[in-house]
Amino acid sequence: MLAGTALKIDPVGALIYEDERMLIVADLHLEKGSSYARRGVMLPPYDTATTLARLAVLIARWSPRRVVALGDSFHDNSGPERMADVDRASLAAMQAGREWIWIAGNHDPNIPADAGGERLPRVDVGKLHLRHEPRAGMQQGEISGHLHPVARIAGKRRRCLITDGNRAVMPAFGAYAGGLNIHDEAFELLFPRGRKRAHVLAENQVFEVCATRCYPEELLRPIAWGMSPR
């Protein structure tokens, strides 16, 4: 439950609002690989295909009538122009017959029209308020992305959704999207101390864990190397 609204978390990394047949994803960062390549950092050029294939699985599973992408869907505004024809066709097939909303992100504030769908600064549905960047202070019903939360559990770094029951920050969906530890100050400014919980994504499962059971980033290295933390 989030702000009194029943939602489901799919282990692939999406929120499902079944009553509205709505699927919510965040931070796809499509064409991040090609963006880096333009700057001389050569990464395998498969991130867009991998991310879209993962999204296609979700759409086949839930058959949403509305898909909302919470910003930074493309790594930059010209990302759609660099998409391979096969990836562009895959995206168009997923958009067909349903409402598709791109919320503006800091990476892609002006997605071109040929990417399909509709562009909005935010979406309000009942008690829920969907946007890219979380706002400071108490924000009842806010669902955002932008921060790419990850949790350190038993030495492993996993994507997760962070919530206190009033607001939520979603995991980054993109294959090349990085992550920010849930103990980072950015999260401490959003959630009351001791209240946030991590919904950790694992293979075909989601585990709810109190944030206090997750390692902060600075403790991982000495533990991993068999040394005592300072």
PyMOL commands that place a pseudoatom at each C-alpha (Angstrom):
pseudoatom trace, name=CA, resn=MET, resi=1, chain=A, elem=C, hetatm=0, pos=[0.000, 0.000, 0.000]
pseudoatom trace, name=CA, resn=LEU, resi=2, chain=A, elem=C, hetatm=0, pos=[1.169, 3.501, -0.805]
pseudoatom trace, name=CA, resn=ALA, resi=3, chain=A, elem=C, hetatm=0, pos=[-0.856, 6.422, 0.563]
pseudoatom trace, name=CA, resn=GLY, resi=4, chain=A, elem=C, hetatm=0, pos=[-3.824, 4.093, 0.856]
pseudoatom trace, name=CA, resn=THR, resi=5, chain=A, elem=C, hetatm=0, pos=[-3.489, 2.839, -2.736]
pseudoatom trace, name=CA, resn=ALA, resi=6, chain=A, elem=C, hetatm=0, pos=[-2.877, -0.840, -3.498]
pseudoatom trace, name=CA, resn=LEU, resi=7, chain=A, elem=C, hetatm=0, pos=[0.137, -1.341, -5.757]
pseudoatom trace, name=CA, resn=LYS, resi=8, chain=A, elem=C, hetatm=0, pos=[2.219, -4.369, -6.737]
pseudoatom trace, name=CA, resn=ILE, resi=9, chain=A, elem=C, hetatm=0, pos=[5.980, -4.473, -7.270]
pseudoatom trace, name=CA, resn=ASP, resi=10, chain=A, elem=C, hetatm=0, pos=[7.110, -6.647, -10.148]
pseudoatom trace, name=CA, resn=PRO, resi=11, chain=A, elem=C, hetatm=0, pos=[10.523, -8.294, -9.581]
pseudoatom trace, name=CA, resn=VAL, resi=12, chain=A, elem=C, hetatm=0, pos=[11.699, -6.946, -12.943]
pseudoatom trace, name=CA, resn=GLY, resi=13, chain=A, elem=C, hetatm=0, pos=[11.504, -3.450, -11.452]
pseudoatom trace, name=CA, resn=ALA, resi=14, chain=A, elem=C, hetatm=0, pos=[8.092, -1.877, -12.088]
pseudoatom trace, name=CA, resn=LEU, resi=15, chain=A, elem=C, hetatm=0, pos=[5.041, -0.807, -10.126]
pseudoatom trace, name=CA, resn=ILE, resi=16, chain=A, elem=C, hetatm=0, pos=[1.621, -2.104, -11.122]
pseudoatom trace, name=CA, resn=TYR, resi=17, chain=A, elem=C, hetatm=0, pos=[-1.575, -0.224, -10.300]
pseudoatom trace, name=CA, resn=GLU, resi=18, chain=A, elem=C, hetatm=0, pos=[-4.034, -2.967, -11.171]
pseudoatom trace, name=CA, resn=ASP, resi=19, chain=A, elem=C, hetatm=0, pos=[-7.228, -0.961, -10.588]
pseudoatom trace, name=CA, resn=GLU, resi=20, chain=A, elem=C, hetatm=0, pos=[-6.053, 1.481, -13.266]
pseudoatom trace, name=CA, resn=ARG, resi=21, chain=A, elem=C, hetatm=0, pos=[-4.270, -1.145, -15.405]
pseudoatom trace, name=CA, resn=MET, resi=22, chain=A, elem=C, hetatm=0, pos=[-1.232, 1.103, -15.195]
pseudoatom trace, name=CA, resn=LEU, resi=23, chain=A, elem=C, hetatm=0, pos=[2.430, 0.095, -15.369]
pseudoatom trace, name=CA, resn=ILE, resi=24, chain=A, elem=C, hetatm=0, pos=[5.072, 2.470, -13.982]
pseudoatom trace, name=CA, resn=VAL, resi=25, chain=A, elem=C, hetatm=0, pos=[8.801, 2.315, -14.723]
pseudoatom trace, name=CA, resn=ALA, resi=26, chain=A, elem=C, hetatm=0, pos=[11.635, 4.751, -14.038]
pseudoatom trace, name=CA, resn=ASP, resi=27, chain=A, elem=C, hetatm=0, pos=[14.980, 5.695, -15.547]
pseudoatom trace, name=CA, resn=LEU, resi=28, chain=A, elem=C, hetatm=0, pos=[15.204, 3.501, -18.638]
pseudoatom trace, name=CA, resn=HIS, resi=29, chain=A, elem=C, hetatm=0, pos=[18.227, 5.507, -19.887]
pseudoatom trace, name=CA, resn=LEU, resi=30, chain=A, elem=C, hetatm=0, pos=[17.780, 4.169, -23.414]
pseudoatom trace, name=CA, resn=GLU, resi=31, chain=A, elem=C, hetatm=0, pos=[20.766, 4.757, -25.688]
pseudoatom trace, name=CA, resn=LYS, resi=32, chain=A, elem=C, hetatm=0, pos=[23.160, 5.376, -22.810]
pseudoatom trace, name=CA, resn=GLY, resi=33, chain=A, elem=C, hetatm=0, pos=[25.706, 3.169, -24.559]
pseudoatom trace, name=CA, resn=SER, resi=34, chain=A, elem=C, hetatm=0, pos=[25.602, 5.213, -27.762]
pseudoatom trace, name=CA, resn=SER, resi=35, chain=A, elem=C, hetatm=0, pos=[25.759, 8.440, -25.755]
pseudoatom trace, name=CA, resn=TYR, resi=36, chain=A, elem=C, hetatm=0, pos=[28.978, 7.285, -24.110]
pseudoatom trace, name=CA, resn=ALA, resi=37, chain=A, elem=C, hetatm=0, pos=[30.349, 6.104, -27.466]
pseudoatom trace, name=CA, resn=ARG, resi=38, chain=A, elem=C, hetatm=0, pos=[29.996, 9.611, -28.885]
pseudoatom trace, name=CA, resn=ARG, resi=39, chain=A, elem=C, hetatm=0, pos=[32.364, 10.750, -26.130]
pseudoatom trace, name=CA, resn=GLY, resi=40, chain=A, elem=C, hetatm=0, pos=[34.881, 8.013, -26.839]
pseudoatom trace, name=CA, resn=VAL, resi=41, chain=A, elem=C, hetatm=0, pos=[33.815, 5.621, -24.060]
pseudoatom trace, name=CA, resn=MET, resi=42, chain=A, elem=C, hetatm=0, pos=[33.042, 2.414, -25.895]
pseudoatom trace, name=CA, resn=LEU, resi=43, chain=A, elem=C, hetatm=0, pos=[30.429, 0.210, -24.233]
pseudoatom trace, name=CA, resn=PRO, resi=44, chain=A, elem=C, hetatm=0, pos=[28.692, -2.816, -25.766]
pseudoatom trace, name=CA, resn=PRO, resi=45, chain=A, elem=C, hetatm=0, pos=[25.803, -1.291, -27.787]
pseudoatom trace, name=CA, resn=TYR, resi=46, chain=A, elem=C, hetatm=0, pos=[23.103, -3.586, -26.442]
pseudoatom trace, name=CA, resn=ASP, resi=47, chain=A, elem=C, hetatm=0, pos=[21.616, -1.645, -23.541]
pseudoatom trace, name=CA, resn=THR, resi=48, chain=A, elem=C, hetatm=0, pos=[18.551, -0.375, -25.398]
pseudoatom trace, name=CA, resn=ALA, resi=49, chain=A, elem=C, hetatm=0, pos=[17.646, -3.805, -26.785]
pseudoatom trace, name=CA, resn=THR, resi=50, chain=A, elem=C, hetatm=0, pos=[18.099, -5.388, -23.352]
pseudoatom trace, name=CA, resn=THR, resi=51, chain=A, elem=C, hetatm=0, pos=[16.006, -2.739, -21.584]
pseudoatom trace, name=CA, resn=LEU, resi=52, chain=A, elem=C, hetatm=0, pos=[13.206, -2.883, -24.163]
pseudoatom trace, name=CA, resn=ALA, resi=53, chain=A, elem=C, hetatm=0, pos=[13.128, -6.686, -24.049]
pseudoatom trace, name=CA, resn=ARG, resi=54, chain=A, elem=C, hetatm=0, pos=[12.720, -6.526, -20.276]
pseudoatom trace, name=CA, resn=LEU, resi=55, chain=A, elem=C, hetatm=0, pos=[9.942, -3.977, -20.669]
pseudoatom trace, name=CA, resn=ALA, resi=56, chain=A, elem=C, hetatm=0, pos=[8.209, -6.143, -23.283]
pseudoatom trace, name=CA, resn=VAL, resi=57, chain=A, elem=C, hetatm=0, pos=[8.091, -9.001, -20.767]
pseudoatom trace, name=CA, resn=LEU, resi=58, chain=A, elem=C, hetatm=0, pos=[6.309, -6.726, -18.285]
pseudoatom trace, name=CA, resn=ILE, resi=59, chain=A, elem=C, hetatm=0, pos=[3.790, -5.527, -20.839]
pseudoatom trace, name=CA, resn=ALA, resi=60, chain=A, elem=C, hetatm=0, pos=[3.002, -9.093, -21.917]
pseudoatom trace, name=CA, resn=ARG, resi=61, chain=A, elem=C, hetatm=0, pos=[2.604, -10.110, -18.266]
pseudoatom trace, name=CA, resn=TRP, resi=62, chain=A, elem=C, hetatm=0, pos=[0.336, -7.261, -17.123]
pseudoatom trace, name=CA, resn=SER, resi=63, chain=A, elem=C, hetatm=0, pos=[-1.295, -6.020, -20.355]
pseudoatom trace, name=CA, resn=PRO, resi=64, chain=A, elem=C, hetatm=0, pos=[-1.508, -2.410, -19.117]
pseudoatom trace, name=CA, resn=ARG, resi=65, chain=A, elem=C, hetatm=0, pos=[-3.741, 0.140, -20.793]
pseudoatom trace, name=CA, resn=ARG, resi=66, chain=A, elem=C, hetatm=0, pos=[-1.372, 2.903, -19.642]
pseudoatom trace, name=CA, resn=VAL, resi=67, chain=A, elem=C, hetatm=0, pos=[2.421, 2.945, -19.303]
pseudoatom trace, name=CA, resn=VAL, resi=68, chain=A, elem=C, hetatm=0, pos=[4.081, 5.805, -17.434]
pseudoatom trace, name=CA, resn=ALA, resi=69, chain=A, elem=C, hetatm=0, pos=[7.862, 6.246, -17.680]
pseudoatom trace, name=CA, resn=LEU, resi=70, chain=A, elem=C, hetatm=0, pos=[9.108, 8.498, -14.858]
pseudoatom trace, name=CA, resn=GLY, resi=71, chain=A, elem=C, hetatm=0, pos=[11.757, 10.484, -16.709]
pseudoatom trace, name=CA, resn=ASP, resi=72, chain=A, elem=C, hetatm=0, pos=[15.295, 9.845, -17.938]
pseudoatom trace, name=CA, resn=SER, resi=73, chain=A, elem=C, hetatm=0, pos=[13.721, 7.353, -20.309]
pseudoatom trace, name=CA, resn=PHE, resi=74, chain=A, elem=C, hetatm=0, pos=[16.423, 8.337, -22.802]
pseudoatom trace, name=CA, resn=HIS, resi=75, chain=A, elem=C, hetatm=0, pos=[19.946, 9.173, -21.722]
pseudoatom trace, name=CA, resn=ASP, resi=76, chain=A, elem=C, hetatm=0, pos=[19.661, 12.418, -23.692]
pseudoatom trace, name=CA, resn=ASN, resi=77, chain=A, elem=C, hetatm=0, pos=[17.131, 14.172, -25.921]
pseudoatom trace, name=CA, resn=SER, resi=78, chain=A, elem=C, hetatm=0, pos=[18.689, 12.841, -29.129]
pseudoatom trace, name=CA, resn=GLY, resi=79, chain=A, elem=C, hetatm=0, pos=[18.532, 9.240, -27.925]
pseudoatom trace, name=CA, resn=PRO, resi=80, chain=A, elem=C, hetatm=0, pos=[15.520, 8.376, -30.113]
pseudoatom trace, name=CA, resn=GLU, resi=81, chain=A, elem=C, hetatm=0, pos=[17.448, 9.455, -33.219]
pseudoatom trace, name=CA, resn=ARG, resi=82, chain=A, elem=C, hetatm=0, pos=[20.237, 6.971, -32.433]
pseudoatom trace, name=CA, resn=MET, resi=83, chain=A, elem=C, hetatm=0, pos=[17.969, 3.981, -31.842]
pseudoatom trace, name=CA, resn=ALA, resi=84, chain=A, elem=C, hetatm=0, pos=[18.407, 1.022, -34.176]
pseudoatom trace, name=CA, resn=ASP, resi=85, chain=A, elem=C, hetatm=0, pos=[15.450, 0.378, -36.463]
pseudoatom trace, name=CA, resn=VAL, resi=86, chain=A, elem=C, hetatm=0, pos=[14.683, -2.895, -34.697]
pseudoatom trace, name=CA, resn=ASP, resi=87, chain=A, elem=C, hetatm=0, pos=[14.588, -1.157, -31.308]
pseudoatom trace, name=CA, resn=ARG, resi=88, chain=A, elem=C, hetatm=0, pos=[12.401, 1.626, -32.667]
pseudoatom trace, name=CA, resn=ALA, resi=89, chain=A, elem=C, hetatm=0, pos=[9.997, -0.990, -34.029]
pseudoatom trace, name=CA, resn=SER, resi=90, chain=A, elem=C, hetatm=0, pos=[9.979, -2.815, -30.682]
pseudoatom trace, name=CA, resn=LEU, resi=91, chain=A, elem=C, hetatm=0, pos=[9.080, 0.382, -28.832]
pseudoatom trace, name=CA, resn=ALA, resi=92, chain=A, elem=C, hetatm=0, pos=[6.323, 1.230, -31.328]
pseudoatom trace, name=CA, resn=ALA, resi=93, chain=A, elem=C, hetatm=0, pos=[4.835, -2.252, -30.944]
pseudoatom trace, name=CA, resn=MET, resi=94, chain=A, elem=C, hetatm=0, pos=[4.659, -1.839, -27.165]
pseudoatom trace, name=CA, resn=GLN, resi=95, chain=A, elem=C, hetatm=0, pos=[3.017, 1.578, -27.515]
pseudoatom trace, name=CA, resn=ALA, resi=96, chain=A, elem=C, hetatm=0, pos=[0.347, 0.363, -29.932]
pseudoatom trace, name=CA, resn=GLY, resi=97, chain=A, elem=C, hetatm=0, pos=[-3.169, 0.229, -28.478]
pseudoatom trace, name=CA, resn=ARG, resi=98, chain=A, elem=C, hetatm=0, pos=[-2.324, 1.791, -25.118]
pseudoatom trace, name=CA, resn=GLU, resi=99, chain=A, elem=C, hetatm=0, pos=[-1.647, 5.175, -23.554]
pseudoatom trace, name=CA, resn=TRP, resi=100, chain=A, elem=C, hetatm=0, pos=[2.078, 5.848, -23.211]
pseudoatom trace, name=CA, resn=ILE, resi=101, chain=A, elem=C, hetatm=0, pos=[3.352, 8.785, -21.162]
pseudoatom trace, name=CA, resn=TRP, resi=102, chain=A, elem=C, hetatm=0, pos=[6.924, 10.060, -21.019]
pseudoatom trace, name=CA, resn=ILE, resi=103, chain=A, elem=C, hetatm=0, pos=[7.443, 12.216, -17.923]
pseudoatom trace, name=CA, resn=ALA, resi=104, chain=A, elem=C, hetatm=0, pos=[10.218, 14.742, -18.501]
pseudoatom trace, name=CA, resn=GLY, resi=105, chain=A, elem=C, hetatm=0, pos=[13.510, 13.956, -16.755]
pseudoatom trace, name=CA, resn=ASN, resi=106, chain=A, elem=C, hetatm=0, pos=[16.711, 15.902, -16.237]
pseudoatom trace, name=CA, resn=HIS, resi=107, chain=A, elem=C, hetatm=0, pos=[18.409, 13.860, -18.990]
pseudoatom trace, name=CA, resn=ASP, resi=108, chain=A, elem=C, hetatm=0, pos=[15.535, 14.064, -21.474]
pseudoatom trace, name=CA, resn=PRO, resi=109, chain=A, elem=C, hetatm=0, pos=[13.425, 17.193, -20.870]
pseudoatom trace, name=CA, resn=ASN, resi=110, chain=A, elem=C, hetatm=0, pos=[12.483, 17.425, -24.570]
pseudoatom trace, name=CA, resn=ILE, resi=111, chain=A, elem=C, hetatm=0, pos=[11.897, 13.974, -26.055]
pseudoatom trace, name=CA, resn=PRO, resi=112, chain=A, elem=C, hetatm=0, pos=[11.169, 14.352, -29.791]
pseudoatom trace, name=CA, resn=ALA, resi=113, chain=A, elem=C, hetatm=0, pos=[7.718, 13.491, -31.129]
pseudoatom trace, name=CA, resn=ASP, resi=114, chain=A, elem=C, hetatm=0, pos=[8.955, 10.541, -33.196]
pseudoatom trace, name=CA, resn=ALA, resi=115, chain=A, elem=C, hetatm=0, pos=[9.496, 8.578, -29.958]
pseudoatom trace, name=CA, resn=GLY, resi=116, chain=A, elem=C, hetatm=0, pos=[5.706, 8.178, -29.816]
pseudoatom trace, name=CA, resn=GLY, resi=117, chain=A, elem=C, hetatm=0, pos=[3.495, 8.620, -26.778]
pseudoatom trace, name=CA, resn=GLU, resi=118, chain=A, elem=C, hetatm=0, pos=[2.674, 11.773, -24.838]
pseudoatom trace, name=CA, resn=ARG, resi=119, chain=A, elem=C, hetatm=0, pos=[5.001, 14.085, -22.905]
pseudoatom trace, name=CA, resn=LEU, resi=120, chain=A, elem=C, hetatm=0, pos=[3.978, 15.457, -19.502]
pseudoatom trace, name=CA, resn=PRO, resi=121, chain=A, elem=C, hetatm=0, pos=[5.820, 17.096, -16.580]
pseudoatom trace, name=CA, resn=ARG, resi=122, chain=A, elem=C, hetatm=0, pos=[3.954, 14.884, -14.068]
pseudoatom trace, name=CA, resn=VAL, resi=123, chain=A, elem=C, hetatm=0, pos=[0.933, 12.603, -13.755]
pseudoatom trace, name=CA, resn=ASP, resi=124, chain=A, elem=C, hetatm=0, pos=[-1.661, 12.588, -10.956]
pseudoatom trace, name=CA, resn=VAL, resi=125, chain=A, elem=C, hetatm=0, pos=[-3.852, 9.502, -10.528]
pseudoatom trace, name=CA, resn=GLY, resi=126, chain=A, elem=C, hetatm=0, pos=[-6.160, 9.474, -7.523]
pseudoatom trace, name=CA, resn=LYS, resi=127, chain=A, elem=C, hetatm=0, pos=[-3.961, 9.908, -4.444]
pseudoatom trace, name=CA, resn=LEU, resi=128, chain=A, elem=C, hetatm=0, pos=[-0.750, 9.229, -6.389]
pseudoatom trace, name=CA, resn=HIS, resi=129, chain=A, elem=C, hetatm=0, pos=[1.563, 11.885, -7.835]
pseudoatom trace, name=CA, resn=LEU, resi=130, chain=A, elem=C, hetatm=0, pos=[4.069, 10.623, -10.397]
pseudoatom trace, name=CA, resn=ARG, resi=131, chain=A, elem=C, hetatm=0, pos=[7.124, 12.715, -11.240]
pseudoatom trace, name=CA, resn=HIS, resi=132, chain=A, elem=C, hetatm=0, pos=[10.797, 12.293, -12.058]
pseudoatom trace, name=CA, resn=GLU, resi=133, chain=A, elem=C, hetatm=0, pos=[12.647, 13.977, -9.196]
pseudoatom trace, name=CA, resn=PRO, resi=134, chain=A, elem=C, hetatm=0, pos=[11.403, 13.562, -5.608]
pseudoatom trace, name=CA, resn=ARG, resi=135, chain=A, elem=C, hetatm=0, pos=[10.549, 16.763, -3.777]
pseudoatom trace, name=CA, resn=ALA, resi=136, chain=A, elem=C, hetatm=0, pos=[11.878, 17.570, -0.318]
pseudoatom trace, name=CA, resn=GLY, resi=137, chain=A, elem=C, hetatm=0, pos=[9.642, 17.295, 2.725]
pseudoatom trace, name=CA, resn=MET, resi=138, chain=A, elem=C, hetatm=0, pos=[6.575, 15.152, 3.315]
pseudoatom trace, name=CA, resn=GLN, resi=139, chain=A, elem=C, hetatm=0, pos=[5.043, 14.245, -0.049]
pseudoatom trace, name=CA, resn=GLN, resi=140, chain=A, elem=C, hetatm=0, pos=[2.015, 12.019, 0.410]
pseudoatom trace, name=CA, resn=GLY, resi=141, chain=A, elem=C, hetatm=0, pos=[1.501, 9.647, -2.510]
pseudoatom trace, name=CA, resn=GLU, resi=142, chain=A, elem=C, hetatm=0, pos=[4.603, 10.722, -4.457]
pseudoatom trace, name=CA, resn=ILE, resi=143, chain=A, elem=C, hetatm=0, pos=[6.195, 8.146, -6.760]
pseudoatom trace, name=CA, resn=SER, resi=144, chain=A, elem=C, hetatm=0, pos=[9.483, 9.244, -8.294]
pseudoatom trace, name=CA, resn=GLY, resi=145, chain=A, elem=C, hetatm=0, pos=[12.681, 7.951, -9.851]
pseudoatom trace, name=CA, resn=HIS, resi=146, chain=A, elem=C, hetatm=0, pos=[15.937, 9.852, -10.476]
pseudoatom trace, name=CA, resn=LEU, resi=147, chain=A, elem=C, hetatm=0, pos=[17.953, 8.491, -7.516]
pseudoatom trace, name=CA, resn=HIS, resi=148, chain=A, elem=C, hetatm=0, pos=[18.384, 4.857, -8.678]
pseudoatom trace, name=CA, resn=PRO, resi=149, chain=A, elem=C, hetatm=0, pos=[18.209, 3.231, -5.195]
pseudoatom trace, name=CA, resn=VAL, resi=150, chain=A, elem=C, hetatm=0, pos=[20.265, 0.119, -4.485]
pseudoatom trace, name=CA, resn=ALA, resi=151, chain=A, elem=C, hetatm=0, pos=[20.656, -1.895, -1.282]
pseudoatom trace, name=CA, resn=ARG, resi=152, chain=A, elem=C, hetatm=0, pos=[23.757, -3.745, -0.060]
pseudoatom trace, name=CA, resn=ILE, resi=153, chain=A, elem=C, hetatm=0, pos=[22.724, -7.078, 1.435]
pseudoatom trace, name=CA, resn=ALA, resi=154, chain=A, elem=C, hetatm=0, pos=[25.119, -9.928, 2.226]
pseudoatom trace, name=CA, resn=GLY, resi=155, chain=A, elem=C, hetatm=0, pos=[27.793, -8.300, 0.080]
pseudoatom trace, name=CA, resn=LYS, resi=156, chain=A, elem=C, hetatm=0, pos=[25.560, -7.993, -2.978]
pseudoatom trace, name=CA, resn=ARG, resi=157, chain=A, elem=C, hetatm=0, pos=[24.301, -4.782, -4.520]
pseudoatom trace, name=CA, resn=ARG, resi=158, chain=A, elem=C, hetatm=0, pos=[20.674, -5.012, -5.642]
pseudoatom trace, name=CA, resn=ARG, resi=159, chain=A, elem=C, hetatm=0, pos=[18.182, -2.607, -7.135]
pseudoatom trace, name=CA, resn=CYS, resi=160, chain=A, elem=C, hetatm=0, pos=[15.301, -1.773, -4.847]
pseudoatom trace, name=CA, resn=LEU, resi=161, chain=A, elem=C, hetatm=0, pos=[12.269, 0.407, -4.293]
pseudoatom trace, name=CA, resn=ILE, resi=162, chain=A, elem=C, hetatm=0, pos=[12.390, 2.585, -1.182]
pseudoatom trace, name=CA, resn=THR, resi=163, chain=A, elem=C, hetatm=0, pos=[9.236, 3.576, 0.674]
pseudoatom trace, name=CA, resn=ASP, resi=164, chain=A, elem=C, hetatm=0, pos=[7.879, 4.575, 4.059]
pseudoatom trace, name=CA, resn=GLY, resi=165, chain=A, elem=C, hetatm=0, pos=[4.279, 3.882, 3.053]
pseudoatom trace, name=CA, resn=ASN, resi=166, chain=A, elem=C, hetatm=0, pos=[3.668, 7.518, 2.125]
pseudoatom trace, name=CA, resn=ARG, resi=167, chain=A, elem=C, hetatm=0, pos=[6.021, 7.997, -0.813]
pseudoatom trace, name=CA, resn=ALA, resi=168, chain=A, elem=C, hetatm=0, pos=[8.257, 5.770, -2.936]
pseudoatom trace, name=CA, resn=VAL, resi=169, chain=A, elem=C, hetatm=0, pos=[11.451, 6.085, -4.981]
pseudoatom trace, name=CA, resn=MET, resi=170, chain=A, elem=C, hetatm=0, pos=[11.611, 3.512, -7.758]
pseudoatom trace, name=CA, resn=PRO, resi=171, chain=A, elem=C, hetatm=0, pos=[14.641, 1.547, -8.962]
pseudoatom trace, name=CA, resn=ALA, resi=172, chain=A, elem=C, hetatm=0, pos=[16.264, 2.431, -12.249]
pseudoatom trace, name=CA, resn=PHE, resi=173, chain=A, elem=C, hetatm=0, pos=[15.033, 0.098, -14.996]
pseudoatom trace, name=CA, resn=GLY, resi=174, chain=A, elem=C, hetatm=0, pos=[17.743, 0.631, -17.608]
pseudoatom trace, name=CA, resn=ALA, resi=175, chain=A, elem=C, hetatm=0, pos=[20.366, -2.018, -18.289]
pseudoatom trace, name=CA, resn=TYR, resi=176, chain=A, elem=C, hetatm=0, pos=[23.200, 0.514, -17.952]
pseudoatom trace, name=CA, resn=ALA, resi=177, chain=A, elem=C, hetatm=0, pos=[21.704, 2.633, -15.170]
pseudoatom trace, name=CA, resn=GLY, resi=178, chain=A, elem=C, hetatm=0, pos=[23.884, 2.971, -12.081]
pseudoatom trace, name=CA, resn=GLY, resi=179, chain=A, elem=C, hetatm=0, pos=[22.712, 2.974, -8.477]
pseudoatom trace, name=CA, resn=LEU, resi=180, chain=A, elem=C, hetatm=0, pos=[22.841, 5.053, -5.286]
pseudoatom trace, name=CA, resn=ASN, resi=181, chain=A, elem=C, hetatm=0, pos=[23.067, 3.377, -1.888]
pseudoatom trace, name=CA, resn=ILE, resi=182, chain=A, elem=C, hetatm=0, pos=[19.879, 3.815, 0.143]
pseudoatom trace, name=CA, resn=HIS, resi=183, chain=A, elem=C, hetatm=0, pos=[21.911, 5.225, 3.065]
pseudoatom trace, name=CA, resn=ASP, resi=184, chain=A, elem=C, hetatm=0, pos=[23.049, 8.162, 0.941]
pseudoatom trace, name=CA, resn=GLU, resi=185, chain=A, elem=C, hetatm=0, pos=[22.061, 11.569, 2.284]
pseudoatom trace, name=CA, resn=ALA, resi=186, chain=A, elem=C, hetatm=0, pos=[19.756, 12.059, -0.703]
pseudoatom trace, name=CA, resn=PHE, resi=187, chain=A, elem=C, hetatm=0, pos=[17.415, 9.439, 0.764]
pseudoatom trace, name=CA, resn=GLU, resi=188, chain=A, elem=C, hetatm=0, pos=[17.833, 10.594, 4.344]
pseudoatom trace, name=CA, resn=LEU, resi=189, chain=A, elem=C, hetatm=0, pos=[16.379, 13.947, 3.305]
pseudoatom trace, name=CA, resn=LEU, resi=190, chain=A, elem=C, hetatm=0, pos=[13.232, 12.283, 1.948]
pseudoatom trace, name=CA, resn=PHE, resi=191, chain=A, elem=C, hetatm=0, pos=[12.265, 9.756, 4.602]
pseudoatom trace, name=CA, resn=PRO, resi=192, chain=A, elem=C, hetatm=0, pos=[11.855, 10.034, 8.395]
pseudoatom trace, name=CA, resn=ARG, resi=193, chain=A, elem=C, hetatm=0, pos=[14.775, 8.371, 10.170]
pseudoatom trace, name=CA, resn=GLY, resi=194, chain=A, elem=C, hetatm=0, pos=[14.140, 4.684, 10.754]
pseudoatom trace, name=CA, resn=ARG, resi=195, chain=A, elem=C, hetatm=0, pos=[11.003, 4.609, 8.602]
pseudoatom trace, name=CA, resn=LYS, resi=196, chain=A, elem=C, hetatm=0, pos=[12.202, 3.651, 5.132]
pseudoatom trace, name=CA, resn=ARG, resi=197, chain=A, elem=C, hetatm=0, pos=[12.078, 0.075, 3.926]
pseudoatom trace, name=CA, resn=ALA, resi=198, chain=A, elem=C, hetatm=0, pos=[13.728, -1.482, 0.893]
pseudoatom trace, name=CA, resn=HIS, resi=199, chain=A, elem=C, hetatm=0, pos=[11.774, -3.721, -1.454]
pseudoatom trace, name=CA, resn=VAL, resi=200, chain=A, elem=C, hetatm=0, pos=[14.753, -5.561, -2.899]
pseudoatom trace, name=CA, resn=LEU, resi=201, chain=A, elem=C, hetatm=0, pos=[14.533, -7.058, -6.379]
pseudoatom trace, name=CA, resn=ALA, resi=202, chain=A, elem=C, hetatm=0, pos=[15.773, -10.611, -6.750]
pseudoatom trace, name=CA, resn=GLU, resi=203, chain=A, elem=C, hetatm=0, pos=[15.229, -13.411, -9.274]
pseudoatom trace, name=CA, resn=ASN, resi=204, chain=A, elem=C, hetatm=0, pos=[11.428, -13.679, -9.586]
pseudoatom trace, name=CA, resn=GLN, resi=205, chain=A, elem=C, hetatm=0, pos=[10.971, -12.326, -6.052]
pseudoatom trace, name=CA, resn=VAL, resi=206, chain=A, elem=C, hetatm=0, pos=[10.801, -9.098, -4.083]
pseudoatom trace, name=CA, resn=PHE, resi=207, chain=A, elem=C, hetatm=0, pos=[12.080, -9.064, -0.493]
pseudoatom trace, name=CA, resn=GLU, resi=208, chain=A, elem=C, hetatm=0, pos=[11.013, -6.374, 1.968]
pseudoatom trace, name=CA, resn=VAL, resi=209, chain=A, elem=C, hetatm=0, pos=[13.908, -5.421, 4.229]
pseudoatom trace, name=CA, resn=CYS, resi=210, chain=A, elem=C, hetatm=0, pos=[14.281, -2.736, 6.871]
pseudoatom trace, name=CA, resn=ALA, resi=211, chain=A, elem=C, hetatm=0, pos=[16.878, -0.238, 5.665]
pseudoatom trace, name=CA, resn=THR, resi=212, chain=A, elem=C, hetatm=0, pos=[18.845, -0.691, 8.889]
pseudoatom trace, name=CA, resn=ARG, resi=213, chain=A, elem=C, hetatm=0, pos=[19.667, -4.239, 7.772]
pseudoatom trace, name=CA, resn=CYS, resi=214, chain=A, elem=C, hetatm=0, pos=[21.348, -2.980, 4.598]
pseudoatom trace, name=CA, resn=TYR, resi=215, chain=A, elem=C, hetatm=0, pos=[25.017, -2.032, 4.571]
pseudoatom trace, name=CA, resn=PRO, resi=216, chain=A, elem=C, hetatm=0, pos=[26.077, 1.519, 3.821]
pseudoatom trace, name=CA, resn=GLU, resi=217, chain=A, elem=C, hetatm=0, pos=[28.543, 1.761, 0.968]
pseudoatom trace, name=CA, resn=GLU, resi=218, chain=A, elem=C, hetatm=0, pos=[31.607, 2.529, 3.090]
pseudoatom trace, name=CA, resn=LEU, resi=219, chain=A, elem=C, hetatm=0, pos=[31.229, -0.675, 5.113]
pseudoatom trace, name=CA, resn=LEU, resi=220, chain=A, elem=C, hetatm=0, pos=[31.204, -3.025, 2.153]
pseudoatom trace, name=CA, resn=ARG, resi=221, chain=A, elem=C, hetatm=0, pos=[34.862, -2.963, 1.151]
pseudoatom trace, name=CA, resn=PRO, resi=222, chain=A, elem=C, hetatm=0, pos=[36.435, -3.982, 4.513]
pseudoatom trace, name=CA, resn=ILE, resi=223, chain=A, elem=C, hetatm=0, pos=[33.807, -6.677, 5.004]
pseudoatom trace, name=CA, resn=ALA, resi=224, chain=A, elem=C, hetatm=0, pos=[34.321, -8.026, 1.483]
pseudoatom trace, name=CA, resn=TRP, resi=225, chain=A, elem=C, hetatm=0, pos=[38.077, -8.246, 2.039]
pseudoatom trace, name=CA, resn=GLY, resi=226, chain=A, elem=C, hetatm=0, pos=[37.748, -10.000, 5.406]
pseudoatom trace, name=CA, resn=MET, resi=227, chain=A, elem=C, hetatm=0, pos=[38.772, -6.947, 7.436]
pseudoatom trace, name=CA, resn=SER, resi=228, chain=A, elem=C, hetatm=0, pos=[36.986, -5.294, 10.304]
pseudoatom trace, name=CA, resn=PRO, resi=229, chain=A, elem=C, hetatm=0, pos=[35.279, -2.007, 9.500]
pseudoatom trace, name=CA, resn=ARG, resi=230, chain=A, elem=C, hetatm=0, pos=[36.899, 0.995, 11.124]
for i in range(1, 230): cmd.bond("trace and resi %d" % i, "trace and resi %d" % (i + 1))
show_as sticks, trace
zoom trace
